[in-house]
Structure formats: structure tokens, C-alpha cells
Amino acid sequence: MKAGNQTRVLEFLLLGFSQDSEHQHILFELFLSMFVVTVLGNLLIILAISSDSHLHTPMYFFISNLAFTDVCFTSTTVPKMLVNIQTQSKSISYAGCITQMYFFMVFGVMDTFLLTVMAYDRFVAICHPLHYTVIMNPCLCGLLVPVSWFISLLYSLIQSLLMLQLSFCTNWVIPHFYCEFSQVLTLACSDTLISYILLYVVTGFLGIVPFSGILFSYTRIVSSILRIPSARGKYKAFSTCSSHLSVVSLFYGTGLGVYLSFDSFSWRGMIASVMYTVVTPMLNPFIYSLRNRDIKRALQKVLGRTLCVQ
């Protein structure tokens, strides 16, 4: 590529974490192991839920969708990073970068919506238990997930199309391990005002509205739990939503660490991104399996059948 004031970029360079060959080997093994654990853990959750008829309920339907989304979310960034580390290449094609940003936004937004829907499911289960099966009927559950997918796909498509309209100058270096949307925008030499407005307004809307829904649901849940007279009843009610609350805290905590960081180019911003894109999807299966007896039982059945076949 020949440098110029304004040209058609063919590839970007992802600086990643470290230039040291010894560190590269450690990083490769570390991220490969985390990726394998993430994929296997979430696929086991999906298999356990789909194979056990007792888990064919709205809550587990949403958990299986979250597990699938987490696998896809991690797969948008980690495999490319592993290839770059193994081949000692830092390049990513222009088309590859746009594609990575598109799917990263799709699954990131989808995670947000699923966590909101799951909070609503727990709200109905605890605050309106007698009407739970009527409210959370298969028709509503089957509608909430496709609508979430549609909004996620539409938002990501609009952002990607706007990115395609931009031109880039001589700086094609991204100080990150994946094509992060806001950082790619800073490399553009054409007008990015519309892209920035859409980024902050729509992203803020997609962040604030779902989070407000989660906050409202848990405010009502806590209020209902406090009205339960027995301590055992309170514990039982809270235990049904403790796993989801842990996942929400992890997701939004790491997400805010990434998007509210004033120095996202620093090591601190990089570590926050790793927590958000890699560690959180890896921990979700452990949170749900360790705190949920039904999933534990289903996993034991699945693993037992596998051992018997072998």
C-alpha cells in the first residue's frame, strides 16, 4: 500500500498486546485455553438444556440463547487474534475488519437484550408467580428473541454501512487486539460526525433502556422478596435470580469499564476489553451450572451418557 493523503485502505494493523516473542507464546496458550473453555462450556449448557425436557421453560430457553450468543461473541475476536499471534502477523483486511465490527456489535447488543428479557422473566416469576405460565407463554418467548435479533442486526448493519462510506488516510494502525468501532473511527480522515452521533446516541439508548428495564425488574423483585415472611422463602426466591444477577453485574461492570474508559488505548483499557469480550462469556456457564441444581443435574446426565458411549 502506498501512503497518500486519502486512499482506499486494503488492511489494518492490530497491535495486540506484546511484541515480545516469549510473551506471544504465553498469550497464545492463555487465550486458546480460554476460548476452548468458553466454547465447550456454553455448548454443554445448550446441550444440557435441549436434552432435558424439564428444562424446556422460558428461563432456560433464554439461558440457552445467551450461551449461543456468548460463543458467537467470543468467536468474532479471539480466533483472529490467535491466528495473528501464531503467524506473527498483525494485519487484518479491510473487509475482515468491517465484518468483525459488524458481528461484534450484533452479538454484543444481543447479549444486552437477552439479559433484559431474562430480568423480565425473573420479575414475572417472583412478582406474579400465579400468572407466570400465562404471561411467559411460548408465543411471547418466541417473539422476544427474534425481535432482539432484528434490532441487533439492523443497528449493526447501519453502523457498518456508515463505516463503509468513510475514507482513511495514512494511519491504519489500531492499538487493540480487534477492530473496535470507536478506535477505527479515529483513523478516518473523512467526516465522521454522523457516525459519532449514531454511535453515542443509539449505543447510549441501547445501553440505558435495557439497563433501566433490568433495574426496574430487580427493584420490584427485591420489594417482593422483602415481603416474604419466612427467611427460607426469601432465600428460595432470591436463589432463582442470583445467577442472572451475577451475570448482569459481570457484563455491565466490564462493559462500562470498556466504554467509559477515558484512556481505552492503555493497558487498563485493553484488560477491560479482555474481561468484556473473553472472560465474561467464559464465566457465564460456570455461574449458571454452579448455582443451578437443575442444570447441574442435566449436565451430569449428559456427561454420564457420553462416558457410557465411550
Order of alpha helices (4+ residues) and beta strands (2+ residues): beta-alpha-alpha-alpha-beta-alpha-alpha-alpha-beta-alpha-alpha-alpha-alpha-alpha-alpha
